[in-house]
Amino acid sequence: MNKYIKCKMPLIYLVLTIGLFLAIFPYLWMVLSSFKVSGEIYTRFWPTKLTLGNYAFILKGGTGQERNFTGSIANSLIISIIPTISVIFFGMITAYSLRRMKICGYRFFENLVVYQMLFPGVLFLIPLFLIMRDWGQINKHSGMILRYLIDPWAIFIYIQFFKTIPESLLEAARIDGASEFKIITRIMLPLSKTTTAIVTLFTFMARWSEFLWPLIVNKDYDKMPLSVLLALFTKGEYQTYPGVQMAGATLLTLPIVILFLVFRRHFEEGISFTGLKG
Amino acid sequence: MRKNLVSRNNLISYKNFGRKNLIGYIFSSPFIIFTLAMWLYPFLWGIVISFKKWNLISPKQSWVGLENYLGVIKDPMLWVMVRNSIYFMVVFITITTITSLGLALLIKQIPKKYAGLYIAGFLLSYVSSGVAYSMVFNLLFAGDGLVNNLLRIFGIKVGWFTNPKIAMASIAMIVCWKFTGYYGLFFLAGLNNINPTLYEAAVIDGANSWQRFIKITVPLLNATFIMIIVFATIISFNLFTEPYMITGGGPMNATRTMMLEIYHRVFGLLQAGYGSTLAIVSAVITFIFVWAFRKLIERDDIYE
């Protein structure tokens, strides 16, 4: 029995470390390959010499094809940052008005929030495309952004969090003459740091990686986000440039990995709130 | 007593009931407008289009009744796609449940400070972007890619994405890679919610570790299992980026999913009505599976 316990812990660490290696191996290979010369990508794991050629190639826009990758990174940032800020802002004021101000019919609206989370997105794809077209939003940043300005999931998790804030705190502020909007910005916002970190992380991640929607509503190469431009580039004329592909994949992965590492602390705490995000 | 206090406080601060509602409605009006414009309106329009024949461009839209629905159901491709999704679902749910539950059980046993590091490492795969990891795996598992180069030592060569029998399983493995850490975190939260005295009592009663796992851990993780199976079902029927990037629906339609077909029908062949119908059918099939899974494994009355 004693002997069993003694070798149990090292075994656990061994299995976990092997698992961890498998989990991060694709990343490792991606980053290494992006610095390799094309002959070594399939044949060697550790490169014998490093090159920045793949990055230079992709940032210059490939050979002959003027594909603006630098611009596409800016496009990706635009269509990720604007919805993230908007989702947080509207998520907060909506959740506050429903849960803490309890406007007439708040129960109905809260149910509506849940229904919107549960309805599968596939039902909305085609009609939303048609609406964007009717509104003249095709080939525009706004067309890629509009449908993501409000996220019922964010409203839902703010509602869950606002439930836990004691009413006495808000009463004190109201007696001091604070307006409802001031209560949101001065009391609710600082208190809901973890929730806001989770909303920021998930929303930015989803918008940055978004593929299908910008593929549909935008055909203009100059407005494409990195994900779409990279996908078309890979499936098209650059199938035989693995190093360049991996440089692009690294550029696409880097911002969300950085964001994740920054907000990592909040991720675990927030997991009970995010119970409904697939 | 507590209840009285709250309602009295409300009375003091909300002397003016109408004003409170006015401000509240100003706050939630963007949400209400958004719901009408981006949710209710497209939802209804989607249903309307499914009864029409329309090429997206011409002003002529003709009502065709149930023709699209009959077309979708009669099309043998529908059953190919449903079969593909079920294949994906079986592989994905089986493997991902084993890996993520295993991960959670292991992490639970190591000290917190190391656990955090391992969790962060495993979650890195969850935050990666669909296009990026599809590109990476496409090269890793290519015919002459790294994995086949390793397998060549044993004299094996596998057509991960070119053999129709295993292409969908390969894609399921990639999605497992993505979700293991994330679902592991849910299982870990579930494990932490189990009262440790239950295990102590079981040990006193002489239950071995396997019996404790089957009789305590698995039943008490029921809610987590349900959640993960529901997520996995939705993912199975909404798969798009991975097959689009790696196989394009091939080989021999083995990885064709309903999302790919909807995209192809609407934006390739301009069949708006048919595509909308397919979207509705796909949503209904997803609902049926989710409902069936919950019916099958959901329990409310565990050791109350």
Chai-1 contact restraints between the chains, C-beta under 6 A:
chainA,res_idxA,chainB,res_idxB,connection_type,confidence,min_distance_angstrom,max_distance_angstrom,comment,restraint_id
A,I12,B,L106,contact,1.0,0.0,6.0,A-B,restraint_1
A,I12,B,Q109,contact,1.0,0.0,6.0,A-B,restraint_2
A,L16,B,L106,contact,1.0,0.0,6.0,A-B,restraint_3
A,L16,B,Y118,contact,1.0,0.0,6.0,A-B,restraint_4
A,L20,B,G121,contact,1.0,0.0,6.0,A-B,restraint_5
A,A23,B,F122,contact,1.0,0.0,6.0,A-B,restraint_6
A,A23,B,S125,contact,1.0,0.0,6.0,A-B,restraint_7
A,I24,B,G121,contact,1.0,0.0,6.0,A-B,restraint_8
A,I24,B,L124,contact,1.0,0.0,6.0,A-B,restraint_9
A,P26,B,V136,contact,1.0,0.0,6.0,A-B,restraint_10
A,M30,B,V136,contact,1.0,0.0,6.0,A-B,restraint_11
A,F90,B,P30,contact,1.0,0.0,6.0,A-B,restraint_12
A,I93,B,F27,contact,1.0,0.0,6.0,A-B,restraint_13
A,T94,B,S28,contact,1.0,0.0,6.0,A-B,restraint_14
A,T94,B,F31,contact,1.0,0.0,6.0,A-B,restraint_15
A,S97,B,G24,contact,1.0,0.0,6.0,A-B,restraint_16
A,S97,B,F27,contact,1.0,0.0,6.0,A-B,restraint_17
A,S97,B,S28,contact,1.0,0.0,6.0,A-B,restraint_18
A,M101,B,K20,contact,1.0,0.0,6.0,A-B,restraint_19
A,M101,B,G24,contact,1.0,0.0,6.0,A-B,restraint_20
A,I103,B,N21,contact,1.0,0.0,6.0,A-B,restraint_21
A,I103,B,G24,contact,1.0,0.0,6.0,A-B,restraint_22
A,I103,B,Y25,contact,1.0,0.0,6.0,A-B,restraint_23
A,C104,B,N21,contact,1.0,0.0,6.0,A-B,restraint_24
A,Q116,B,W39,contact,1.0,0.0,6.0,A-B,restraint_25
A,P120,B,A283,contact,1.0,0.0,6.0,A-B,restraint_26
A,P120,B,T286,contact,1.0,0.0,6.0,A-B,restraint_27
A,V122,B,A279,contact,1.0,0.0,6.0,A-B,restraint_28
A,V122,B,S282,contact,1.0,0.0,6.0,A-B,restraint_29
A,V122,B,A283,contact,1.0,0.0,6.0,A-B,restraint_30
A,L123,B,G46,contact,1.0,0.0,6.0,A-B,restraint_31
A,L123,B,A279,contact,1.0,0.0,6.0,A-B,restraint_32
A,L123,B,A283,contact,1.0,0.0,6.0,A-B,restraint_33
A,F124,B,P42,contact,1.0,0.0,6.0,A-B,restraint_34
A,I126,B,V266,contact,1.0,0.0,6.0,A-B,restraint_35
A,I126,B,G275,contact,1.0,0.0,6.0,A-B,restraint_36
A,I126,B,S276,contact,1.0,0.0,6.0,A-B,restraint_37
A,P127,B,P42,contact,1.0,0.0,6.0,A-B,restraint_38
A,P127,B,W45,contact,1.0,0.0,6.0,A-B,restraint_39
A,P127,B,G46,contact,1.0,0.0,6.0,A-B,restraint_40
A,L128,B,P42,contact,1.0,0.0,6.0,A-B,restraint_41
A,R147,B,M38,contact,1.0,0.0,6.0,A-B,restraint_42
A,I150,B,F31,contact,1.0,0.0,6.0,A-B,restraint_43
A,I150,B,F34,contact,1.0,0.0,6.0,A-B,restraint_44
A,E171,B,N9,contact,1.0,0.0,6.0,A-B,restraint_45
A,R174,B,S13,contact,1.0,0.0,6.0,A-B,restraint_46
A,E180,B,I23,contact,1.0,0.0,6.0,A-B,restraint_47
A,M205,B,V127,contact,1.0,0.0,6.0,A-B,restraint_48
A,S209,B,S129,contact,1.0,0.0,6.0,A-B,restraint_49
A,S209,B,G130,contact,1.0,0.0,6.0,A-B,restraint_50
A,F211,B,G130,contact,1.0,0.0,6.0,A-B,restraint_51
A,F211,B,V131,contact,1.0,0.0,6.0,A-B,restraint_52
A,F211,B,T241,contact,1.0,0.0,6.0,A-B,restraint_53
A,L212,B,F240,contact,1.0,0.0,6.0,A-B,restraint_54
A,S227,B,V131,contact,1.0,0.0,6.0,A-B,restraint_55
A,L230,B,V131,contact,1.0,0.0,6.0,A-B,restraint_56
A,A231,B,V131,contact,1.0,0.0,6.0,A-B,restraint_57
A,T234,B,M135,contact,1.0,0.0,6.0,A-B,restraint_58
A,P242,B,L139,contact,1.0,0.0,6.0,A-B,restraint_59
A,Q245,B,M135,contact,1.0,0.0,6.0,A-B,restraint_60
A,A249,B,A132,contact,1.0,0.0,6.0,A-B,restraint_61
A,A249,B,M135,contact,1.0,0.0,6.0,A-B,restraint_62
A,A249,B,V136,contact,1.0,0.0,6.0,A-B,restraint_63
A,L252,B,S129,contact,1.0,0.0,6.0,A-B,restraint_64
A,L252,B,A132,contact,1.0,0.0,6.0,A-B,restraint_65
A,T253,B,S128,contact,1.0,0.0,6.0,A-B,restraint_66
A,T253,B,A132,contact,1.0,0.0,6.0,A-B,restraint_67
A,I256,B,V127,contact,1.0,0.0,6.0,A-B,restraint_68
A,F260,B,V127,contact,1.0,0.0,6.0,A-B,restraint_69
A,R264,B,A120,contact,1.0,0.0,6.0,A-B,restraint_70
A,I271,B,L185,contact,1.0,0.0,6.0,A-B,restraint_71
A,I271,B,A189,contact,1.0,0.0,6.0,A-B,restraint_72
A,G278,B,F231,contact,1.0,0.0,6.0,A-B,restraint_73
A,G278,B,I234,contact,1.0,0.0,6.0,A-B,restraint_74
